[in-house]
Amino acid sequence: MDTVRLSLRDAEALCAAALEASGASATGALATARALVTAEADGQAGHGLSRVPSYALHVRCGKVDGRVMPRVERVATAALRVDAGHGLAYPAIDAALVALAPLARECGIAVAALHRSHHFGQAGAHAERLAVEGLVALVVGNTPKAMAAWGGRRPMLGTNPLAFAAPLPGAHPPLVVDLALSVAARGRIVAAQKSGSAIPEGWALDAAGQPTTDPGAALAGTLLPIGGPKGAALALMVEVLAAALTGSSWAWEASSFFDDRGGPPGVGQLLIAIDARALSGGAYIARMGTLLEMIAADPDVRLPGERRLALRARAMRDGISVPRALHDEIRNLAPAA
């Protein structure tokens, strides 16, 4: 594949310029570009630069208000309600995290509910930012419909990412668990369709409920949940936490993240931060040290995220490779970049 290599700084500048040229504010464009480049560096291309064209399209057509500022309201002692204003999600996530961390240290636990939001990318990256602050974090979000409820054929649930992060002792980066509740993220199937590639068996069913390796048929049908009925049940749980609890659109009510049809998606996200030291009576770090010792004692066991951290370190050193067609598409959104 023909690719272009970019430093992280240059990739961030290119993405921000494209979004700003499409009508996003400088602040919103930069927050979004940083998140997308972080995902790309972490090996999560489905949440990386491939999202720039669709985000720019949404800003231009009005599905996203590119200039809105998020509003953070403290609605209870340890609870925040964040209005993303149908804007790009990342400025609202940034505002939520800034307010949530000190509130969790004040109260022991705190929650932020985002509504009127948009695609929020790599859920684990948001949880990781709280873990760097010494907090245990849970992050969930719902997405437009992609999966059927277990036993059904009609999409009604999103892929509904679920992320967890926890601080580790010493200089260890936080433990991060990040997963979509479908076998494969919808973005990976869209990418396969664009490249003309088949998808693996077991990812999706077509509209008739039959297994398919055709990405177009998969997008017209339903994605399969991880773990069968257990994954479907978790996706339903996330739907309740991210949509009902935040007052946001259900998956089947939300418009697509990928095209210009319909109004704003209006999805929701829920972020929970827990003061690990306070709740453990000061024992948390020692307990996590014991966990690391047990894992290290088995040479075949690896912590989740080790590959991601290795890719991040390499990207910081060597930059990232972007398909030339995508690079040109983003450049064409911001000719002066």
N, C-alpha and C positions, 0 to 999 in steps of 0.2 A: 504494500500500500504506500502511495506517495504521501509523505508527511512533512510537516514543518516543525522544527524544534524551537520552542520559546522558553525563555526564563520565566519564572513565576511572576516576576514584576512586569514583564512585557505582556504576558497573558492577561494579567489583571488590568493593565492599562487598555488593552485592546477590547476586552469585554465591557469595561466601564464606558469607553468611548462609544461603542455600538449601542449600548442601552441609553446613554445620555442623548445621542443623536436621534434616537427613536422617541424621545420625549420624557425620559426619566430624569428626576433631579440628580444633581451630582452626588448627593449623599446616598440616595437610594441606589444609584448605579454602582457606586463604589462598594457599598455593603453587599450587594448582589454579586458583583464580580469577585470579591474576596471569597465568598462562600463557594462559588462555582469553581474557582481555581483550586481551592482547598480540596474539593471533591475530586477534581481531576488528578491532583497530586497524590491523593489517597487511593487511586485506582478505581474510583467510582465514576466512570465516564458518563454513565446514565444520568448522573446529577451534576455533571460538569459543563464543559463548554458547549456540548450539544444542545443545552437548554437555551443558549443565548438567542437563537433565531425565534423560538416560540415565545420567549419572554418579550422580545422586542416587538413581535407581532401583537401580543396582547396589549402592550403599552400603546401602540399605534392605533389599534382598533377600539380601545376603550374598555376591554375586559379587565385591564389593570389601570388604576390611577397612578401614574408614574411619579406624581409630585406630592402625593398625600403624605402627611406626617402621622405616625402612629400615636395613639393616645393610651396612656397607662393610668388606670384608676384603681385605687386600693378599695376593694369592696367589703373586706372583712379584715380581721387582725392579721391573718397570714395568707390573704388571697388577693390576687391582682386580676383585673379584667383588662385585656389589651385589645383595642380596636385597631386592626390593621388597615381599615378604611378601604378595602378592596384594592390595596396597593401591593407592591412587591412584598413578599413575606419577610425578607431578611432584615430590613430596618425595624420591623415590629419584633422579630426575634431578638435583635440586638437590644432594643429598649426593654423587652421583658427580662432578659438575662441580667442587665445592669441593675434592675430593680429587685430581681428575685434573690440574688445571692445574699445581699445584706439582710433581707427580710427573713431568709431561712436561718441565718446565724442569730437573728434576734428572737425568733419564735421556735427554733428547733426544726421546723418543717414549714415550707411555703409552696404555694401553687400559683401558676399563671395560666389563665385561659385566654387563648387568642381566638378572635372571631373575625369574620369578613376578611379571611386570609387567602393565601394562594399557595402554590407549590413551595415547600420549605426545604427541599433538597435532602441532604445527608443528615438524617435525624441524629445519628451518633455524634456528629461534630458539635451539635448544640449541647448534647448531654456532656460531652467531653469538656466543654468550656466551663461547666459547673463543677465537674470533678477536679479540674485544675485549681478551683477555688476551695478545694477541700470538702466538697459536698457530694453526696450520693445523689444521682439524678435518674429520673424516669421521664422519657419524652415520647409522646404519641401524637399522631396526626392522621386525619382521614383524607382520602383522595377520591376523585371521581370514580364512578362504578367501573369495575373490572372483573369482579369475581361473583359467582352465584353463591347464595347460601347453600349449605351442604345438601346435596340431593337435587338441587335446582339447575335450570339451564339459563335463566335470565340474570344477567349481571345486576347486582344490587349493592354489593360491598366494594369498598376500595381495596387497594393492595396494603394500605394502612400500616405504615412503618411503626415499629416499636423499638426504642433504644433505651439502653441502661449504661450508666458509667459510674465508676467508683474510683476514688483515689487509692494509690498504692504507696507503700513505704519508700522513703528515700528518693532517689532520682528516677524511679520507675515511672513511665508515662501511665496515665489512668487506664484501668481496665474498661474497655468499651465493647458492648454487645449491641449490634445494629442489624436489624433484619426487617425486610418487608414480609408480610404474611402470605404473599403469593410465592410460588416456587421461583418465579422470575419476576423482576420488576417490569412494568409495562413499557418503560423507556427502553429496555433491552430488546423488546419485541419490535417496537417502532424502529429502533436502529437496525435490526435485522431486515425489516421490510425495506428500509431505505437502501441497504447494501445488496438486496436481492438474495440474502442468505436464508436457509432454512433454520428453524429453531429445533432444539432437542425434543424428543418425545417426553411426555410427562409434564410439559409446561402449561399446556392449554387444551381446551376443547373447542370445536367449531360450533356454529349456531345450532347444529342438530344434536349437540352433545357428544360428538365423536372426537377421539384424540386426533390431533393435527400437528404437523410440523411446518405448516404454511403460516407465516406471520400475519398475512392478511386475513386468513380464516380465523386465526387466534384473536385478532383484534375485533372481529365481528362476532366472536363467541365469548368465551369466558376463560380467565386464567384459573389455574388450579392452586388451591391453598397448600402451604407446607403442612405435612403431617395429617393430611386428609381432614376428617371432621374436627380434629383438635385445632388445626390452623384456622378453619372456618369459624370456630367458636371464638378464638382469639381475635380474629378480624372483626367479629360482631362486638366483642368487648371494646376494642379500640374505637369502633364507630360510635358507641355510646359515649365513651370518654371524650372523644374529639369533636363530636357533632352535637349530641344532646346536651352534654354538660357545659359546652361553651356557647350554645345557642346558634350553631352554625348549620350549613347545608348538610343533609344526608348525602351519601355518595351518589345515589340515584338522582338527586336534585342538582348536583354540581355539574357545571359545564366542563368540557375537556381542557386539560392543561396544554394541549398540543395544537388546537386550531382556533379560528376566530369566530366560531359559531356560539351563539348564546351570550348571556351576560356574564358577569364575574362569577368565578366558581364558588366563592364564599365558604370555603372549607374552614376547619378549625384545628387547633393544636392545643395540647395540654402539656405543661412542663411542671414537674414536681422536683423540688430540691430539699434534701434532708441533711441536717448538720450531723455528720457521722460521729464526731467526737462527743457532742453533747448527748446523743441518744445512747451511745455505748458506754457512757460513764468514763470516757477517756481510753477505752480498751480497743478502739477500732483499729488503729495502726498496727498494734501488736497482733491482733487477730488476723489481719490481712497478711502480716509477715509470715505467720504460720501457714496460711494458705499458699503463699509463694513457695515456701520450703517444701510443702507436700507436692506441689506441681513439679518443682525442680528435681525431686527425688525420682520421678518417672521420666526417663529421657524421651519417651514417645509422646508426651503430653505438651501441648503448646497453649499459651493463652490466646483467646480470641483477639484478633487485631494485629498480630505480629507481622503478617504480610503487609497490612496497610501501613504500619509504621516504617517498614523497610522501603516501601514504594515512596512514602513521603520524604524520607531521608534522601533517596536517590533523586527525587524531583527537585528538592532544595539545592542539591549539588549540580545536577545536570540539566534541569529544566524538564519540560514535558513535550511529548510528540503529539501533534494535532493533525488529523487527516487534512490534506491540503484543500479538499473541497469544502470542509467545514471552516477552515481558516479563511478561505476566500469569501465564503458566505458572510462571516462575521465582519471581515474587512469592508465588504461592500455595504454593510449597514453604517459604517463610519469611515468614509473614504479618506478623511483627513488623519485618521489614526496611524 
